[in-house]
C-alpha cells in the first residue's frame, strides 16, 4: 500500500504482511532533493504524483541504487 501520513507528508510504501515501511523519497530522489525533503522548514513541495484509475492489485519493486 502507498500512504502519505498527514504528520510529515512523505510518501511511504507499506508492506501489509510484514508492516515494513519504506520512505519512497530515499529511493526515488537525488541527494539534493533528499536533503531538501529532510531539512526544510516548510512542508515538502511534493512529488507531483496524481491518482489515476484504481487498481485491484499491483506490485511496486524498488531496486536499490
C-alpha positions in Angstrom: 0.0 0.0 0.0 1.2 3.5 -0.7 0.4 6.1 2.0 1.1 9.7 2.7 0.9 10.4 6.5 -0.5 13.8 7.5 2.2 14.3 10.0 5.0 14.7 7.5 3.5 14.3 4.0 6.3 12.0 2.9 5.1 9.2 0.7 5.6 5.7 2.1 5.4 2.2 0.8 3.9 -0.1 3.4 4.1 -3.9 3.2 0.7 -5.1 4.5 2.1 -8.5 5.5 5.3 -7.5 7.3 4.3 -4.0 8.2 7.7 -2.8 6.9 7.6 0.9 5.8 9.9 2.5 3.2 10.0 6.2 2.7 10.0 6.4 -1.0 11.9 9.7 -1.3 15.0 7.9 -0.1 14.7 5.5 -3.0 13.5 7.9 -5.8 15.0 11.3 -5.2 18.5 12.5 -5.8 20.8 13.6 -3.0 19.9 17.4 -3.2 16.1 16.6 -3.2 16.5 14.2 -0.3 18.4 16.9 1.7 15.6 19.4 0.9 12.9 17.0 2.0 14.7 16.3 5.3 15.7 19.8 6.3 13.3 22.4 5.0 11.1 24.3 7.5 8.0 24.2 5.3 6.2 21.1 4.1 7.9 19.3 1.2 6.7 20.8 -2.1 5.5 17.4 -3.2 6.3 14.6 -5.5 3.7 15.7 -8.1 2.1 12.2 -8.2 -1.6 12.1 -9.1 -4.1 9.3 -8.5 -5.2 7.6 -11.6 -7.6 4.7 -12.0 -7.9 2.5 -9.0 -6.1 -0.8 -9.4 -7.3 -4.1 -7.8 -3.7 -5.2 -7.2 -0.3 -4.0 -8.2 3.4 -4.7 -7.4 6.0 -2.0 -6.8 9.5 -3.2 -6.8 12.2 -0.9 -5.5 15.7 -1.6 -6.8 18.3 -0.1 -4.6 20.7 2.2 -6.3 
